[in-house]
């Protein structure tokens, strides 16, 4: 990063050349005066000299001369006295206006090195004022430096404002600088909102410049690492709907994803409940991946989580069985041959005229970017080279069977995935599972597991039989208790007592390391999360609404939404986000205003919908020109402590409604009451985004 800041010497050379230009300009001015003297006589020269003397006298009354102030600025910068340089600059600006471009570049460059946030804020204000008043004085290389310094200082709003100045000129810093800037901005939630919006804006500009290759070359194209950084932050900060939008932008720009992209996209799909989309990617990953890779395990962890969220126990069991089998196999030779081959995965419905395709190079891993996956996986773990189902994963697996009323099938499926239930010390955890089921009162299920274990000739600790028998007797189920005790005696007659003692001792020694300890508590926690929850039904509705919205079949999407309402099923953020996206693509902003009315009614007393939905409502109402509703959304977001990206709102306003009521001074300039109210809301929004 130090190379980005080794340009101070070039700025001093520019400063010297600027003084030379000023000298040449003064010489040419003297020549011009001699010509005027010949043309108009000595009277003209005398009159001009008098005016010049008056100006010098006036400047002397106001303060020191311009050359003196410039010299003081130069001296302060050489001595690294940045605060004094800024004070002298403001004095110069108040008297003579903006100095030369080289002087401004020197001040801004030295400020970019400063650790004082005050200097960086002054630099930000100066760049914004120059961009509005005298854009020709801007040096974009210096703008990039200030934007990077602001990002490093964790001033995300200022950094985004400065970067948007360059973006307004269809220019961006080099790729490595843009990566570093985004990396610093994405450390905070507000920085994520700003960065994702800027990336969305950059993608929109690239699409607009489609076909103009010369203009596209001047604008830095976001690469895979930049998209991975933003997508990872969307998943980490819990904004998966924004992440889904970024995935679509990535496909539109034709940026090729790598193995990191696959893991992050899978996580975003999981958070959005988009199992159909994840299955498309799964078909690709199954053909080319190596399950020993941690990044691919993150992918399968997300897929397993979605299967369990949909209570699809068959798919979950088959996935675990397949993982265990593939993990023990050597990589296929075909995988090695396909390392350099890229694949495409469709996003959304393939039945639309122009379906989006996400390019994907499965075996590529970018060395400049490291995606931390160990803290993300919580269902499937890799311990000592073995795939193991975690306690949370096992608990969710058991709960899914209970919820679907197929608890009697649990034991058979546990036997089928027994390879993934082996702990680090090679002991089978069925004893812990049985103990947990007994603790929960699921005696019949525990008994079924004991029977299946006996049939498969797996050893189960004698304490499990004793615990279940005692539980039967406590519940006055004496018949079941006697049958279990007879079976226990039969097993003991066939088992060597020495082996029994060894296994029991081994179980006691490994109890401290057993990942399935307190399994019953985890099962209860997961049961409480899903009982009485309509999330599965909501996800199914969301899949339909998203399909109709992407296909621009908004009548069908609206019918599905109204059907949800009639069924007393509360829509979630994904429901409204997909609807708003569909209305936006069709230009039906009036329907977005209708949805805003629904949101206001539903949010009385409790905040039901998040920032992603409200920002989408805000931007679409702004595009439709519903400024009264826009100010309502802004007020609602600010009341609930939500970040509002004023820079994005400002850019959208200038792009679509730049000249709206521009000459109106007050709301009284309207012809009638309706127009006066509209002018009032437009002026209020202009003030909010910082347009005078």
Buried (B, 14 or more C-beta within 10 A) or exposed (E): EEEBEEBEEEBBEBBEEBBEEBEEEEEEEEEEBEEEBEEEEEEBBEEBEEEEEEEEEEBEEEBBEBEEBBEBBBEBBEEEBBEBBBBBBEBBBEBBEBBBBBBBBBBBBBBBEBEEBEBBBBBBEBBBEBBEEEEEBBBEBBBBBBBBBBBBBBBBBBBBBBBBBBBBBBBBBEBBBBBBBBBBBBEBBBBBBBBBBBBBBBBEBBEEBEEEEEBBEEBBBBBBBBBBBBBBBBBBBBBBBBBBBBBBBBBBBEBBBBBBBBBBBBBBBBBBBBBBBBBBBBEBBEEBBBBEBBBBBBBBBBBBBBBBBBBBBEBBBBBBBEBBEBBEEEEEEEBEEBEEEEBBBBBBBEEBEEBBBBBBBBBBBBEEBEBEBEEBBEBBBBEEEBBBBBBBBBBBBBBBBBBEEBBEBBBEBBBBBBBBBBBEEEBBBBBBBBBBBBBBEBBEBBBBBBEBBBEEEEBBBBEBBEBBBEBBBEEEBEEBBEBBBEBBEEBEEEEEEEEBEEBBEBBEEBEEEBBBBBBBEBBBEBBEEBEEEBBBEBBBBBBBBBBBBBBBBBEBBBBBBEEBEEEEBEBBBBBBBBBBBBBBEEEBBEBBBEBBEBBEEBBEEEBBBBBBBBBBBBBBBBBBBBBBBBBBBBEBBEEEEBBBBBBBBBBBBEEEBEEBBEEBEEBEEBEEEEBBBBBBBBBBBBEBBEBE
